[in-house]
Amino acid sequence: MSKNEEKFDGMLLAMAQQHEGGVQELLDTIFSFLARKTDFYTGGGEGAAEKLVTSKFKKHEATALAKAASEKAERTEQERRRKERLEKKKKDEKAEEDRYNSESKIVELTDEQAAKLQEEIDNKKSAKESPAIPGPSGDNANSSKKEDNADDDEEDEKEKNKLRPNSGNGADLPNYRWTQTLQDLEIRVPLKVNFSARPRDVSITITKKRLTCGIKGQPPIIDGDFPHEIKVEESTWVIEDGKMLLINLEKVNKMQWWAHVVTCDPEISTKKVNPEPSKLSDLDGETRGLVEKMMYDQRQKELGLPTSDEQKKQDVIKKFMEQHPEMDFSKCKFN
């Protein structure tokens, strides 16, 4: 569309809004004007006016039909991509579940293996009871314990007013429901209308830092800033069954759980997020390794055992002490 055509849009829109009878009444006004104030019907010879109207109608009809076809194709493509993503997500989750189940199977040990395992457990127990590396004692230990308890109390206070995540690591809010993986978010927004909504009936704007969506002519259902950036080009939306707006947002940072979709809504406790449903198999090797390390360290902390970094540090110290038996480490403190 040329700029010359667009410059009259405001004037024509104002005219259209004053015609309660719609397009039919608007056209009647325009052709009446041409008959009364111009020689449109008589100036070009018999049939010329009709030919001119027909040619212009055909021209703009083709443009309108092409635009409608393009928008329909775009919606179809968005729906196809959405279905592909959902199907891939289900397959990845099934593969991850199968892998987890296969790794968690109980293996029967031979007598020799059982004896060896018991010996390792006894050695670890002895090492805990009589640690080779002296730790803090007396007032220092008590002071450290108090500081840890104070930190825990402060963290509990911060988490107290946060929502518990739903089964999809998101939240069920009054106006919409959202779930997430480490890669993306899915938002389901009930439109609450008494008709079958189409794309033209909704207003939705997605930028890398903000989301606004709702029914045209009504206050937005969601309107706020994201807590983190998204990839706009990889994010899609579609209307399901004329009643549900489904939005998929692709995260930029795939190592971060979101506490909320928009910053004006309540937060969930990301500490209570269950990482198992996330698509670990979908990550590259380096990222997946980091995520699995985080999960391992979290489990170790819950069991009161050293994290992977702490284990490495202990192994290095132990190896150094074994290589230098002549040195006295009894008065050394290792952090």
Secondary structure, DSSP 8 states (H G I E B T S, - for coil): --HHHHTTHHHHHHHHHT-TT-HHHHHHHHHHHHHHHS-TTTTT-TTHHHHHHHHHHHHHHHHHHHHHHHHHHHHHHHHHHHHHHHHHHHHHHHHHHHHHHHHT------HHHHHHHHHHHHHHHHHHHS-SS----HHHHHHHHHHHHHHHHHHHHHHHTSB---TTSSEE-SS-EEEE-SSEEEEEEE---SS---GGGEEEEE-SSEEEEEETTS--SEEEE-SS-EEEEEEEEEEETTTEEEEEEEES-TT---S-SSTTS--B-GGG---TTS-GGGS-HHHHHHHHHHHHHHHHHHTT---HHHHHHHHHHHHHHHH-TTS--TT----
